[in-house]
């Protein structure tokens, strides 16, 4: 599951880095995609479920805190 998150983080950082350092951004995107593709479909599904579960918990906490 770490491959999924690490790959996703590198993809996002690579997209941001494209503006300042295009070469570094392309390298980061390529590395992130390669790491992401090494994960099995089951790992990707598990990471997606965990991510959306955490997002829902955070949404509930923010909603309760703002009330």
C-alpha positions in Angstrom: 0.0 0.0 0.0 3.0 2.3 0.6 3.7 2.0 -3.2 0.3 3.5 -4.0 0.7 6.5 -1.6 4.4 7.1 -2.5 3.5 7.0 -6.2 0.6 9.3 -5.8 2.6 11.8 -3.8 5.4 11.8 -6.4 2.8 12.3 -9.2 1.3 15.4 -7.5 4.7 16.9 -6.6 5.8 16.3 -10.1 2.8 18.2 -11.5 3.6 21.1 -9.2 7.3 21.0 -10.0 6.6 21.2 -13.8 6.1 25.0 -13.4 9.5 25.7 -11.8 11.7 22.8 -12.9 10.2 21.0 -16.0 12.9 18.4 -16.1 12.6 17.5 -12.4 8.8 17.5 -12.7 8.9 15.0 -15.6 11.3 12.8 -13.7 9.1 12.9 -10.6 6.0 12.1 -12.6 7.7 9.2 -14.3 9.0 7.8 -11.0 5.6 8.2 -9.4 3.9 6.4 -12.2 6.4 3.6 -12.2 6.1 3.1 -8.4 2.3 3.3 -8.7 2.2 0.6 -11.4 4.3 -1.8 -9.4 1.4 -2.0 -6.9 -1.1 -4.8 -7.4 -4.7 -4.0 -8.2 -5.7 -5.3 -4.7 -3.2 -2.9 -3.1 -4.6 0.0 -5.1 -8.1 -0.8 -4.1 -7.2 -1.2 -0.5 -5.3 2.2 -0.5 -8.3 3.9 -2.2 -10.7 2.5 0.4 -8.4 3.6 3.3 -8.0 7.1 1.7 -11.7 7.7 1.3 -12.4 6.3 4.8 -10.0 8.7 6.3 -11.4 11.6 4.2 -14.9 10.8 5.5 -13.7 10.8 9.1 -11.9 14.1 8.6 -15.1 15.6 7.1 -17.2 14.5 10.1 -14.6 15.9 12.5 -14.5 19.3 10.7 -18.3 19.4 10.5 -18.7 18.7 14.2 -15.9 21.2 15.1 -17.5 24.0 13.1 -20.9 23.6 14.7 
